[in-house]
């Protein structure tokens, strides 16, 4: 097991998402940066759908009560194990009593911690992903205890690490496709939408990233219709809301663009004040 | 009626099927007919089908090519009469006592109606469940009496209780879980609208109908106790036009 000594800012358990319940108004959820989350599992030889810990801005402090192997990917935190720095994107062996800390991220904002065999939290409606109203908790707090798989000696012996191209965290362009209401915008609005550098607002979270700086752009509301992670809504206020993994299933704002999967992962690592620009694929 | 919808890609694994943009039972019947036909013909390719007022999104498995699938959809024969999904009319007991109906008095003053008249007008219609969205299990309902239309509150409450029954603009709805909100609260149901432990977590599904039934505070407590013990029998019957 793993004891949570400090919960961090918004630490939660995620897998690749909860599918099959969107018609009941249930968001898909899943890891915000699915590339990094997937990488942490691959380093350990886990299954793609195994649950990982998503760490946001300020990491948790964790104490292991059993031996296992971990891998941390994603944002550039400076994790320490028993106060000794450990590398990212590498398998690390941990023992009972060992304490893992994260520090602050130098680049990106979301890191992923995988453990051998995955986190064994409540599996509800086909997913481990935390979501308020579906799982008992939305994020971890001190005192929580996390169940993990028992280690098998055969797997424990191998080591592995990967080199990550850090420039992916500095990408400013977000690859997009046209959304259902793109053609309803004037040509000048369409042009401005995919050439403006917009600023990530501090009001950004797992549900949506708010982008500001599309001066003069606006769109009328639509009759409430389906949306999905990556849908870019242009609001009458002139801001864009880019829906993320915990997005509602339907929405009433014009769906002007749709991010690619890779662009969602890129945006998920941005922090307030960062600049991004949509780029039509 | 049979309108040919527009069928377009919506993201890498999605297809959007859209009818003329209007909120009407006629258009919505087409939406549900397409939902039923898609689920019936391609269940093994489908991850999610999300209906709304005049459109539905179909999300397919990773290995399905969206362009190829759109060609299949364009050849699909859709008939309104062959729905395999049974629709129910579900009675939702609501306590309109001012303990829960926090905005009932204000609404009665604004509408120049007695609170009893408001309750009467709110419990009279059979509401259609168009779709679920906004929150898990939150029903978008059609059929609110236009005399009860009322703008959202200027400042949203930081918390609306689970089970709150409210009016926002031309819509009425039930909050399946506590959340912030600006709708005018008329009362509260002791029923659980969304239970993640159930195989079908939402109490109502798109295409169902609901009726509100006014209950006393005492009845609210009785039903709430039964709901907690999972011994409350939901009042529901098969809906026929």
Interface residues (C-beta under 8 A of the other chain):
Chain A: X19 X20 X21 X22 X23 X24 X25 X26 X27 X124 X125 X132 X133 X134 X135 X177 X180 X222 X223 X224 X225 X226 X228 X230 X231 X248 X249 X250 X251 X258 X260 X261
Chain B: X8 X9 X10 X11 X12 X14 X16 X18 X21 X22 X23 X35 X47 X48 X49 X50 X51 X52 X53 X54 X55 X56 X57 X59 X131 X132 X133 X134 X135 X136 X137 X138 X140 X176 X177 X194 X196 X197 X200 X201 X202 X205 X206
